[in-house]
Amino acid sequence: MHAYRPRPRRCLGLRDLGGWMLKHYEISVDGVWPDEAGFGTALALAEAALPQPPLVPGRLGVGFLILHRGRDCDYLVLAWWDRENELPLRVFVRPHGGGDWRAARDGESFCVWDLEVIGFERDAYVATVLGGGDADLARADYLVRLLPDAAG
């Protein structure tokens, strides 16, 4: 067991993935940011996991992704809001030192550092989209609420 220590985190704004507008976060175990080129296959897997079309009743085509450079593996965490108030999640993993990207297996999931982003996104979604009002305005309001960067 390793003692918990905050990790550097940053938000790179919005990313269009298959017509979905996703908030793009990165987390690093050691202050070296994920190499986005190395996440290309994971991003393709994430795009294939997103339901189409993005905009249907009860779904605003919004969510977030986390590129996480972990201790032993790289992770891509994908989450999108669906069925009005549900948050489907997918995790993709690649061991450091090589290997192919794949869907997480039993026992592999998002971690305590990812949960910080997930918790913020839950609160932002409740405050904007589930707060009532015009769906287009709520969508726009949700997309501009970004978790501030943290030095770790």
C-alpha positions in Angstrom: 0.0 0.0 0.0 1.2 3.5 -0.9 0.3 6.5 1.2 -2.2 8.8 -0.5 -0.7 12.0 -2.0 -2.5 14.5 -4.1 -1.7 14.2 -7.8 -1.3 17.0 -10.3 -4.5 17.5 -12.3 -5.4 19.8 -15.2 -8.4 20.5 -17.4 -7.7 21.0 -21.1 -11.2 22.3 -21.9 -13.7 20.6 -24.2 -13.2 17.8 -26.7 -15.6 16.7 -29.4 -15.6 12.9 -29.6 -18.0 11.4 -32.0 -20.3 14.5 -31.7 -20.2 14.3 -27.9 -18.9 17.3 -26.0 -16.6 16.0 -23.3 -14.7 17.9 -20.6 -11.0 16.8 -21.0 -9.1 16.2 -17.7 -5.6 14.8 -17.1 -4.0 13.4 -14.0 -0.4 12.4 -13.4 1.2 10.3 -10.7 4.6 12.0 -11.2 3.9 15.4 -12.8 4.7 14.1 -16.3 1.5 14.7 -18.3 0.0 12.0 -20.4 1.3 11.9 -23.9 -1.9 12.3 -25.9 -0.4 10.6 -28.9 0.0 7.5 -26.8 -3.7 7.7 -25.9 -4.9 7.6 -29.5 -6.0 4.0 -29.4 -7.8 4.5 -26.1 -9.6 7.6 -27.5 -10.8 5.5 -30.4 -12.1 2.8 -28.0 -13.8 5.6 -26.0 -15.4 7.0 -29.1 -16.7 3.6 -30.1 -18.2 3.2 -26.6 -20.3 6.3 -26.8 -23.9 5.8 -27.9 -25.1 7.4 -31.1 -26.7 9.8 -31.7 -25.4 12.1 -28.8 -28.6 14.1 -28.6 -31.8 12.3 -27.8 -34.6 12.9 -25.3 -33.0 12.5 -21.8 -29.4 12.8 -23.2 -27.6 16.1 -23.9 -24.5 14.7 -25.5 -22.2 15.7 -22.7 -19.8 14.0 -20.3 -16.1 13.9 -19.5 -12.9 11.9 -20.0 -9.8 11.6 -17.8 -6.4 10.7 -19.2 -4.6 9.4 -16.2 -0.9 8.5 -16.0 -0.9 6.1 -13.1 1.8 4.3 -11.2 1.9 1.1 -13.2 -0.6 1.8 -16.1 -2.2 4.5 -18.1 -5.9 4.8 -17.8 -8.6 6.5 -19.8 -11.8 7.0 -17.9 -14.9 7.9 -20.0 -18.2 9.0 -18.5 -21.3 10.4 -20.2 -24.7 11.6 -18.9 -27.6 9.5 -20.1 -31.2 8.6 -19.3 -31.5 12.1 -17.7 -29.6 11.3 -14.5 -27.4 8.3 -15.1 -23.6 8.2 -15.6 -22.3 5.3 -17.6 -18.6 4.8 -17.2 -15.9 2.9 -19.2 -12.3 2.5 -18.3 -9.5 1.6 -20.7 -6.1 0.4 -19.5 -2.5 0.1 -20.9 0.4 -1.2 -18.8 3.5 1.0 -18.7 6.3 -0.3 -20.8 4.2 -1.4 -23.7 1.1 -3.4 -24.4 -2.1 -2.7 -26.1 -5.0 -0.6 -24.8 -7.9 -2.7 -23.6 -11.1 -2.4 -21.6 -10.7 -2.7 -17.9 -11.1 -6.2 -16.5 -12.5 -7.4 -13.2 -10.9 -5.5 -10.3 -9.7 -2.6 -12.5 -11.6 0.6 -12.3 -11.3 4.3 -11.7 -9.4 5.4 -8.6 -9.5 7.9 -5.7 -7.9 10.6 -7.9 -10.5 10.1 -10.7 -13.3 10.2 -8.1 -12.3 13.8 -7.3 -13.2 14.7 -10.9 -16.3 12.5 -10.9 -17.6 14.1 -7.8 -17.1 17.6 -9.2 -18.8 16.6 -12.4 -21.8 15.1 -10.5 -22.2 18.4 -8.6 -21.9 20.4 -11.8 -24.5 18.3 -13.6 -27.0 18.5 -10.7 -26.6 22.3 -10.4 -27.0 22.9 -14.1 -28.9 20.2 -16.0 -31.0 18.8 -13.2 -31.7 22.3 -11.8 -34.5 22.7 -14.3 -34.9 25.2 -17.1 -34.1 25.2 -20.8 -32.1 22.2 -21.8 -29.8 24.1 -24.3 -28.9 26.6 -21.6 -28.4 23.9 -19.0 -26.1 22.1 -21.4 -24.0 25.2 -22.1 -23.9 26.0 -18.4 -22.7 22.5 -17.5 -19.9 22.6 -20.2 -18.4 25.8 -18.8 -18.1 24.4 -15.3 -14.6 23.0 -15.2 -12.7 21.6 -12.2 -9.7 23.9 -11.5 -6.2 22.6 -12.0 -4.4 21.3 -9.0 -0.6 21.2 -8.4 -0.7 17.9 -6.5 
